[in-house]
């Protein structure tokens, strides 16, 4: 039991360490009319406080799976929230009927593919994965 807890603690520390170093970018399709956004605007979007994207209006939001290092980095850097805090916030919003959480995709590659193919979709990926198929709205180092 102690060994399992120790391994879980080490794993969590490694993910947190990677999350602290990871660079993330909020992206839309390259031809999207969306404009740059601030960290506060991105946090508001991905925490269900607003559904409006500057220059675009309402958009479909894409998220990465719980436990993903990129997801942890994104919410830590942009919103100042841990994964459990984000989950709790969305649970309250869903329970009250006030909002629908972002659609969860399995990888940054899937997020980039869907964002690139749809003008009204917003997601976040590793900054290193950005290419000409997407436009960066916010970059967090």
C-alpha positions, 0 to 999 in steps of 0.5 A, spaced: 500 500 500 505 504 501 509 503 495 502 504 491 501 511 494 509 513 493 508 511 486 502 515 485 505 521 489 511 520 484 507 520 478 503 526 480 509 530 481 512 528 475 505 530 471 505 537 475 513 538 473 511 537 466 505 541 466 509 547 469 514 547 464 509 545 458 507 551 453 500 551 451 496 555 445 489 556 444 487 555 437 482 556 432 482 554 424 487 558 420 481 561 416 477 563 423 475 570 424 476 569 431 481 575 434 486 574 439 484 573 447 487 574 453 488 569 459 482 571 462 478 571 456 480 563 455 479 562 462 472 564 462 471 560 456 474 554 458 471 554 465 464 556 463 463 563 465 462 565 458 461 562 451 463 568 447 470 568 443 472 575 441 471 576 433 467 569 433 461 569 437 459 562 440 464 556 439 464 549 440 470 548 445 475 542 445 478 539 451 483 534 453 482 528 457 483 529 465 490 527 467 493 529 460 499 534 462 497 539 457 490 539 460 494 540 467 498 546 464 493 549 460 488 550 466 494 551 471 497 557 467 491 560 464 486 559 469 490 558 475 486 552 477 488 544 478 484 539 475 480 537 481 478 544 481 476 545 474 472 538 474 468 541 481 467 547 477 464 544 471 460 539 475 456 545 479 455 548 472 452 541 469 448 540 475 445 547 475 444 546 467 447 553 466 453 550 461 455 544 457 463 542 458 467 542 452 467 536 448 473 532 450 478 529 445 483 524 446 489 528 444 492 534 441 493 531 434 485 530 434 484 537 437 488 540 432 485 536 426 478 538 428 480 545 430 483 546 423 477 543 419 471 548 423 471 555 423 467 555 430 471 551 434 476 553 439 481 548 443 488 548 446 494 544 444 502 544 445 505 550 443 510 545 439 504 542 435 502 549 432 502 549 424 499 553 418 493 549 419 491 553 426 491 560 428 494 562 435 489 566 439 493 565 446 500 562 447 502 561 454 509 559 456 
